[in-house]
Amino acid sequence: MATKRSWQRVDGVLLLDKPTGMTSNSALQSARRLFSAAKAGHTGTLDPLATGLLPLCFGEATKFSSDLLEADKTYEADVLFGITTDTGDAEGEVLVRRPVAFSPEDLEAALARFRGPISQIPPMYSAIKRDGKPLYELARQGIEVERAARAVTIHELVLLEISGDRCRLRVSCSKGTYIRTLAEDIGEFLRCGAHLTGLRRTRVGPLQISDAVTLDQLSALSEADRSTCLLAPDALLQSLPEVHLDEVAASRFSHGNPVGAQAQPGRVRVYVNGRLLGMGEVDQAGQVQPRRLVCTAETP
């Protein structure tokens, strides 16, 4: 008879290096079991094909996970020219094959075309919903629907390698950017088509892949050593200014009341004696309005 798992309160952020072939939710559940974490969530998905940085949130850190959905991200993308697939990546069915006849100079000119603010039409194989159904479900039924173009920004688009009809790119971009679509659009600009053969996310906001661990590495650690891989919940709030309160103001803030602070209007992270109380927003009157509070109770 299987032993019932004992879930426990775990608060923190895990920077996971997700392997290829695994969904983001499967990676989340695997990590959650390793920590026996009662509450867990991720900060935006990676396609099964993709590898790399997947920040996972446990316990109180889940309250701040949405902030990373808005963050800029950096990827390394492997692109194969001359072949278009129905999914925009190597997992799809081949639609068209075309000759590849561009020069390195042509490729550089194409990359320049896609730097800065651009417009993208989201792919059919995406999680965007239409009438409550993800587009990928419609695509699997052979149904294609019209999608509105979206404005995104490519902050950096650098050619790292080129070999024959393949290249590797580094892409830093705003939220909502589809790297598959970017590869396809570059291929169309060069009149030969293209699709992704590999994708690795190396940065999400201020978080870097160099600080991430794999599931295999976590599995090999003892429970005590595993806990050292967790960052504090405020790792997700590092872009926000700090506000430090005294005990009296901290008590009022923790009970959902606004308090005065010397800070510019906008979102802030709020502390007392070095301990995170939550995230607040300073109004024009200099009052910090509580927005998300950290629970200090010890039970899950």
C-alpha positions as semicolon CSV with decimal commas, in nm:
position;residue;x (nm);y (nm);z (nm)
1;M;0,000;0,000;0,000
2;A;0,142;0,337;-0,103
3;T;0,242;0,572;0,176
4;K;0,045;0,895;0,179
5;R;0,273;1,189;0,104
6;S;0,311;1,447;0,380
7;W;0,299;1,789;0,218
8;Q;0,466;2,074;0,405
9;R;0,490;2,448;0,385
10;V;0,780;2,552;0,165
11;D;0,833;2,918;0,076
12;G;1,081;3,010;-0,194
13;V;1,179;3,025;-0,558
14;L;1,352;2,747;-0,748
15;L;1,539;2,827;-1,068
16;L;1,495;2,506;-1,265
17;D;1,681;2,414;-1,582
18;K;1,396;2,232;-1,757
19;P;1,491;1,938;-1,979
20;T;1,361;1,895;-2,331
21;G;1,059;1,671;-2,384
22;M;0,892;1,766;-2,057
23;T;0,598;2,003;-2,014
24;S;0,635;2,290;-1,770
25;N;0,362;2,145;-1,549
26;S;0,533;1,805;-1,536
27;A;0,857;1,977;-1,437
28;L;0,671;2,173;-1,170
29;Q;0,508;1,862;-1,023
30;S;0,840;1,673;-1,020
31;A;1,009;1,957;-0,832
32;R;0,713;1,993;-0,599
33;R;0,737;1,627;-0,501
34;L;1,109;1,657;-0,433
35;F;1,039;1,938;-0,184
36;S;0,703;1,793;-0,062
37;A;0,573;2,147;-0,114
38;A;0,207;2,199;-0,028
39;K;0,166;2,486;-0,274
40;A;0,350;2,544;-0,602
41;G;0,320;2,729;-0,932
42;H;0,531;2,838;-1,227
43;T;0,587;3,178;-1,381
44;G;0,495;3,109;-1,741
45;T;0,541;2,797;-1,951
46;L;0,815;2,667;-2,177
47;D;0,723;2,445;-2,471
48;P;0,815;2,075;-2,425
49;L;1,077;2,116;-2,699
50;A;1,244;2,402;-2,512
51;T;1,499;2,376;-2,234
52;G;1,631;2,623;-1,985
53;L;1,521;2,860;-1,714
54;L;1,183;2,787;-1,560
55;P;1,137;2,976;-1,230
56;L;0,912;2,778;-0,995
57;C;0,738;2,925;-0,693
58;F;0,654;2,751;-0,367
59;G;0,426;2,872;-0,089
60;E;0,419;3,247;-0,037
61;A;0,635;3,308;-0,345
62;T;0,338;3,209;-0,564
63;K;0,179;3,544;-0,472
64;F;0,446;3,720;-0,677
65;S;0,472;3,480;-0,972
66;S;0,263;3,697;-1,204
67;D;0,532;3,966;-1,198
68;L;0,765;3,745;-1,402
69;L;0,498;3,699;-1,668
70;E;0,554;4,066;-1,749
71;A;0,934;4,037;-1,754
72;D;1,164;4,047;-2,056
73;K;1,322;3,715;-2,148
74;T;1,633;3,593;-2,332
75;Y;1,660;3,280;-2,547
76;E;1,910;3,097;-2,763
77;A;1,730;2,967;-3,070
78;D;1,846;2,709;-3,326
79;V;1,692;2,775;-3,668
80;L;1,683;2,554;-3,977
81;F;1,615;2,736;-4,304
82;G;1,445;2,591;-4,610
83;I;1,175;2,392;-4,430
84;T;0,842;2,517;-4,294
85;T;0,641;2,306;-4,048
86;D;0,283;2,334;-3,929
87;T;0,393;2,403;-3,570
88;G;0,688;2,628;-3,646
89;D;0,926;2,385;-3,477
90;A;1,085;2,045;-3,531
91;E;0,790;1,860;-3,375
92;G;0,556;1,957;-3,658
93;E;0,477;1,811;-3,998
94;V;0,673;1,946;-4,292
95;L;0,461;2,176;-4,507
96;V;0,703;2,323;-4,763
97;R;1,067;2,275;-4,865
98;R;1,244;2,556;-5,046
99;P;1,603;2,617;-5,160
100;V;1,828;2,822;-4,932
101;A;2,022;3,081;-5,127
102;F;2,088;3,376;-4,897
103;S;2,430;3,515;-4,800
104;P;2,549;3,596;-4,446
105;E;2,492;3,961;-4,538
106;D;2,132;3,883;-4,633
107;L;2,080;3,715;-4,296
108;E;2,222;4,011;-4,108
109;A;1,990;4,242;-4,304
110;A;1,696;4,018;-4,212
111;L;1,787;4,027;-3,844
112;A;1,806;4,406;-3,854
113;R;1,451;4,409;-3,992
114;F;1,321;4,233;-3,680
115;R;1,494;4,435;-3,409
116;G;1,290;4,683;-3,208
117;P;0,910;4,704;-3,200
118;I;0,752;4,451;-3,436
119;S;0,412;4,295;-3,498
120;Q;0,354;3,919;-3,466
121;I;0,058;3,698;-3,548
122;P;0,046;3,429;-3,276
123;P;0,079;3,071;-3,407
124;M;-0,215;2,834;-3,419
125;Y;-0,015;2,593;-3,205
126;S;-0,033;2,812;-2,896
127;A;-0,224;2,821;-2,567
128;I;-0,417;3,136;-2,661
129;K;-0,787;3,066;-2,619
130;R;-1,069;3,122;-2,866
131;D;-1,420;3,070;-2,725
132;G;-1,269;2,892;-2,427
133;K;-1,059;2,650;-2,634
134;P;-0,680;2,668;-2,675
135;L;-0,580;2,735;-3,033
136;Y;-0,364;2,423;-3,040
137;E;-0,674;2,209;-2,994
138;L;-0,831;2,368;-3,300
139;A;-0,505;2,330;-3,493
140;R;-0,497;1,956;-3,418
141;Q;-0,845;1,933;-3,573
142;G;-0,719;2,103;-3,887
143;I;-0,903;2,425;-3,804
144;E;-0,733;2,760;-3,856
145;V;-0,888;3,081;-3,725
146;E;-0,793;3,443;-3,771
147;R;-0,561;3,580;-3,504
148;A;-0,503;3,945;-3,427
149;A;-0,147;4,069;-3,461
150;R;0,029;4,161;-3,139
151;A;0,290;4,428;-3,072
152;V;0,610;4,295;-2,916
153;T;0,965;4,428;-2,886
154;I;1,286;4,251;-2,983
155;H;1,547;4,420;-2,765
156;E;1,837;4,213;-2,898
157;L;1,872;3,979;-3,194
158;V;2,227;3,853;-3,243
159;L;2,370;3,591;-3,477
160;L;2,582;3,357;-3,264
161;E;2,664;3,090;-3,524
162;I;2,589;3,006;-3,885
163;S;2,661;2,679;-4,064
164;G;2,507;2,609;-4,403
165;D;2,130;2,629;-4,370
166;R;2,137;2,647;-3,989
167;C;2,204;2,925;-3,744
168;R;2,187;3,002;-3,375
169;L;2,042;3,330;-3,251
170;R;2,030;3,508;-2,918
171;V;1,697;3,684;-2,868
172;S;1,606;3,921;-2,585
173;C;1,242;4,018;-2,608
174;S;0,933;4,150;-2,434
175;K;0,658;3,934;-2,288
176;G;0,431;3,760;-2,536
177;T;0,698;3,711;-2,803
178;Y;0,682;3,381;-2,992
179;I;1,031;3,274;-3,093
180;R;0,884;3,014;-3,332
181;T;0,698;3,292;-3,511
182;L;1,012;3,508;-3,519
183;A;1,207;3,224;-3,685
184;E;0,929;3,168;-3,938
185;D;0,906;3,539;-4,018
186;I;1,283;3,566;-4,068
187;G;1,263;3,265;-4,302
188;E;0,984;3,426;-4,501
189;F;1,181;3,751;-4,527
190;L;1,465;3,546;-4,680
191;R;1,216;3,368;-4,913
192;C;1,311;3,020;-4,801
193;G;1,108;2,954;-4,488
194;A;1,241;2,832;-4,152
195;H;1,152;2,659;-3,829
196;L;1,297;2,614;-3,481
197;T;1,500;2,302;-3,409
198;G;1,594;2,400;-3,055
199;L;1,520;2,666;-2,797
200;R;1,685;2,743;-2,465
201;R;1,571;3,015;-2,226
202;T;1,864;3,176;-2,046
203;R;1,706;3,469;-1,864
204;V;1,373;3,576;-1,714
205;G;1,382;3,932;-1,584
206;P;1,685;3,947;-1,349
207;L;1,703;3,567;-1,311
208;Q;1,977;3,380;-1,498
209;I;2,020;3,021;-1,620
210;S;2,368;3,012;-1,461
211;D;2,195;2,997;-1,120
212;A;1,955;2,717;-1,218
213;V;1,965;2,346;-1,124
214;T;1,833;2,039;-1,303
215;L;1,586;1,785;-1,168
216;D;1,862;1,522;-1,170
217;Q;2,085;1,747;-0,960
218;L;1,802;1,806;-0,712
219;S;1,725;1,435;-0,689
220;A;2,086;1,359;-0,600
221;L;2,087;1,601;-0,305
222;S;1,986;1,535;0,053
223;E;1,675;1,712;0,179
224;A;1,888;1,963;0,371
225;D;2,111;2,040;0,074
226;R;1,810;2,060;-0,157
227;S;1,662;2,343;0,051
228;T;1,974;2,553;-0,012
229;C;1,873;2,567;-0,381
230;L;1,570;2,780;-0,295
231;L;1,582;3,157;-0,323
232;A;1,376;3,376;-0,088
233;P;1,030;3,479;-0,216
234;D;1,150;3,836;-0,271
235;A;1,384;3,709;-0,546
236;L;1,087;3,780;-0,775
237;L;1,066;4,142;-0,658
238;Q;1,426;4,254;-0,704
239;S;1,331;4,514;-0,965
240;L;1,115;4,702;-0,711
241;P;1,244;4,966;-0,466
242;E;1,256;4,871;-0,097
243;V;1,052;5,031;0,180
244;H;1,142;4,953;0,543
245;L;0,883;5,004;0,815
246;D;0,903;5,018;1,193
247;E;0,713;4,766;1,405
248;V;0,403;4,985;1,447
249;A;0,370;5,065;1,076
250;A;0,450;4,704;0,986
251;S;0,162;4,582;1,201
252;R;-0,080;4,820;1,031
253;F;0,047;4,724;0,685
254;S;0,021;4,351;0,761
255;H;-0,344;4,402;0,856
256;G;-0,419;4,559;0,520
257;N;-0,392;4,926;0,616
258;P;-0,199;5,192;0,423
259;V;0,103;5,348;0,595
260;G;0,323;5,647;0,522
261;A;0,663;5,601;0,357
262;Q;0,941;5,804;0,201
263;A;0,922;5,661;-0,149
264;Q;0,832;5,757;-0,503
265;P;0,487;5,656;-0,634
266;G;0,476;5,305;-0,774
267;R;0,514;4,946;-0,663
268;V;0,754;4,865;-0,379
269;R;0,863;4,564;-0,171
270;V;0,800;4,618;0,198
271;Y;1,012;4,493;0,491
272;V;1,036;4,508;0,870
273;N;1,365;4,417;1,036
274;G;1,482;4,258;0,710
275;R;1,172;4,038;0,680
276;L;0,949;4,064;0,373
277;L;0,594;4,177;0,450
278;G;0,473;4,185;0,093
279;M;0,433;4,408;-0,207
280;G;0,270;4,750;-0,187
281;E;0,202;5,051;-0,405
282;V;0,291;5,405;-0,306
283;D;0,022;5,658;-0,402
284;Q;0,062;6,028;-0,476
285;A;0,005;6,112;-0,109
286;G;0,304;5,900;-0,004
287;Q;0,092;5,619;0,142
288;V;0,191;5,257;0,083
289;Q;-0,121;5,064;-0,007
290;P;-0,090;4,687;0,062
291;R;-0,128;4,482;-0,256
292;R;0,003;4,132;-0,171
293;L;0,083;4,031;0,184
294;V;0,305;3,747;0,302
295;C;0,148;3,506;0,549
296;T;0,359;3,449;0,858
297;A;0,166;3,147;0,990
298;E;0,372;2,829;1,016
299;T;0,105;2,583;0,900
300;P;0,060;2,491;0,529
